[in-house]
Amino acid sequence: MSDDHYKIAILSVHSSPLGQPGVGDTGGMSIYIRELARALATQGHSVDIYTRVQDRVTPEIIELAPNARQIHIQAGEPADIDKLLIYNHAPDFACRVENFRKQHDLHYDVVYSNYWISGIAGEYLQVWWGIPHVVMFHTLGFVKNSIGIGEDEPDLRLEEEKQIAGYCDHIIAATAKEKAALKLYYAVPDGKISVIPCGVNLDLFQPGDKRAARQKLGLGDGKLMLFVGRVERLKGIDKLIQSIPYIQNTRPRLLIVGEDGNRPGEIRKLKTLADNLGLADRVNFTGLVEYEKLPDYYNAADVFVFPSYYESFGLAPLESLACGTPVVVTSVGDLINIVREGETGYVLSDNEPQRLAEKIELVLKERTADEERQRAVRSSILRFGWQNIASSVVEEFKKLVERKVKSYKL
């Protein structure tokens, strides 16, 4: 450490931040780690992301940017395996990270674990390295189980999350809701949790010409609704499809960007639902789309709809707003504090189809997007640029490092 420039070890054991979002377990957390690491590096910090190698061809080290790299650690078979199986390899992962550190004579100021499996490895490194251990859970098992959608998270996860929350030095929560859940379920003291939101890449997600975007994607005229994300029950896509018959005046089409991946059969169910409702020609699935191409889809749409039952934060709506496209969302993650009601979209208490339809129609009836309106929508989320988020995270690291230094002097 020098002049408040820190050496940071980020752990993402089960999911590679360089993976394609929407494939397997790669999602918002991976985007968060990748973008945060790059932002931290541009601010002069040195960042090493440690993740488990999932194949035999990936290089051990991949440079993300000057001062930021991803390091692949073998723990268990170099294959894509279930998260719960990776749990058994967490101690070995920590040992191999320590071996890498010794071999390359590395020294870190902070270890930042993402997700509970990473937190287990982080506990070992916290002790061995004698440095602050910061955790971001991204999702909490108790909260997911309380929703009752999909399979319950196992007791093992709940117990490990509780132990990690008690043992780590500090927790970063993406929302005030998550902070409240940590206090409720795991009895974490208020002062041990900082609320720092996720961010959005303002250079990638920018407003563009709607007609040009549609021509590029081979989309025609008419009103267009968009959903982007994993195709799974938790996202409430069935409710969105069921809302379409209630939208009478504008007769919009719906474009669903994403795949069901390790949730096979979900797209087939949704196609059957659309067919039964007589909407087969108005509901289209693109499959997986490269992350860098998503701005074209947001710019092509008239409204982005996000009817999810649960999100730890809600990155996709933030990306849409950065492109100047209004949203209709459920009150998940921190969207209630991000969306400006009636200005940049609408937030609903649930995903009941008729209520979704009402708000969607309000957006679709508004005048066609122009540059001025796009700029107004985008300006509402500029505070979520990754440089701002990185600065807030570093402030928490700084407090912990200085506290550790003071304890040594005593």
TAWOBEL-V648434 format. One record per pair of residues at least 24 apart in sequence whose ideal C-beta (glycine too) atoms are under 8 Angstrom apart, sorted by the first residue. I is the first residue (numbers start at 1). J is the second residue. Records with the same first field share a line. If there is no record, write none. Layout:
BEGIN
I = J  J
END
This chain:
BEGIN
1 = 109  401
4 = 394  398
5 = 44  45  46
6 = 45  46  109  110  394  397  398  401
7 = 45  46  48  106  107  108  109  110
8 = 40  45  46  47  48  108  109  110  111  112  397
9 = 48  50  97  108  110  111  112  125
10 = 36  37  47  48  49  50  111  112  114
11 = 49  50  51  97  111  112  113  114  118  119  121  122  125
12 = 49  50  51  114  115  118
13 = 50  51  52  75  86  90  93  115  117  118  121
14 = 52  83  86  115  117  118
15 = 51  115
16 = 51  52  54  70  72
17 = 49  51  70
18 = 62  64  70
20 = 288  290  291
21 = 291
22 = 229  230  258  259  261  288
23 = 259  261  288
24 = 80  261  262
25 = 83  262
27 = 230
28 = 138  198  311  312  313  315
29 = 114  115  138
31 = 291  315
32 = 114  136  138  198  199  315
33 = 114
34 = 64
35 = 199  201  386
36 = 199  386  389  390  393
37 = 64  65  68
38 = 64  65  68  386
39 = 199  386  387  389  390
40 = 68  390  393  394
41 = 65  66  67  68
42 = 387
43 = 387  390  391  394
45 = 394
48 = 106  108
50 = 93  97  100
52 = 76  86  89  93
53 = 78
54 = 78  79  80
55 = 79  80
71 = 100
73 = 97  100
83 = 117
84 = 154  156
86 = 117
87 = 117  120  156  160
90 = 117  120  121
91 = 120  121  124
93 = 121
94 = 120  121  122  124  125  128
95 = 124
97 = 121  125
98 = 124  125  128
101 = 129
109 = 397  401
110 = 134  397  400  401
112 = 136  397
113 = 164  168
114 = 138
115 = 139
116 = 141  157  160  161  164
119 = 160  161  164  168
120 = 160  164
122 = 164  168
123 = 163  164  167  168
126 = 167  168  169
130 = 404
131 = 401  404
132 = 169  170  397  400  401  403  404
133 = 167  168  169  170
134 = 168  169  170  171  172  396  397  400
135 = 164  165  168  170  171  172
136 = 171  172  173  174
137 = 161  165  171  173  178  182  312
138 = 174  312
139 = 312
140 = 178  181  182  185
142 = 181  185
143 = 178  181  185  310
144 = 310
147 = 234  309  310
149 = 233  234  309  310
150 = 232  233  234
161 = 186
162 = 186
169 = 400
170 = 194  396  400
172 = 196  393  396
174 = 198  312  313  333  334
175 = 312  313  333  334
176 = 334
177 = 333  334
178 = 312
194 = 396
196 = 389  392  393  396
197 = 313  334  384  389
198 = 313  315  318  384  389
199 = 318  384  385  386  388  389  390
200 = 315  318  319  322  381  384  385  386
201 = 322  386
202 = 322  382  385  386
204 = 292  295
205 = 294  295  298  319  322  323
206 = 295  322  323  378
207 = 299  323  324  371  374  375  377  378
208 = 295  296  299  323
209 = 299
210 = 299  300  368  369
213 = 296  297  299  300
214 = 300
216 = 296
217 = 296  297  300
219 = 255  300
222 = 251  252  253
223 = 250  251  252  253  302  364
224 = 252  253  254  255  300  301  302  303
225 = 252  253  254  255  301  302  303  304  305  360  364
226 = 254  255  257  297  298  300  301  303  304  305  320  325
227 = 254  255  256  257  258  304  305  306
228 = 257  258  289  294  297  298  304  316  319  320
229 = 257  258  306  308  316
230 = 258  259  260  261  263
231 = 256  258  259  260  261  263  266  267  270  285
232 = 260  263  266
233 = 263  266
234 = 308  309  310
235 = 306  307  308  309
236 = 307  308  309  330  351
237 = 270  307
238 = 269  270  273
239 = 307  351  352  353  356
240 = 305  307  351  353  356
241 = 270  273  274  277  279  283
242 = 273  277  353
243 = 307  353  354  356  357  360
244 = 277  279  282  283  357
245 = 277  278  279
246 = 353  354  357  358
247 = 357  360  361  364
248 = 361
249 = 361  365
250 = 361  364  365
251 = 282
252 = 282  302  303  360  364
253 = 282  283  284
254 = 279  282  283  284  305
255 = 284  286  297  300  301
256 = 283  284  285  286
257 = 286  289  294  297
258 = 286  287  288  289
259 = 287  288
294 = 319
295 = 319  323
298 = 322  323  325
299 = 323  324  325
301 = 325
302 = 363  364  369
303 = 327  328  345  360  363  364
304 = 328  345
305 = 329  356  360
306 = 330  332  335
307 = 348  351  356
308 = 332  351
309 = 351
311 = 335
314 = 338
317 = 345
318 = 381  384
321 = 345  377  378  380  381
322 = 378  381
323 = 374  378
324 = 369  373  374  375  376  377  378
325 = 369  374  377
326 = 363  366  377
328 = 356  359  360  363
338 = 380  381  384
340 = 380
343 = 376  377  380
344 = 376  377  380
END
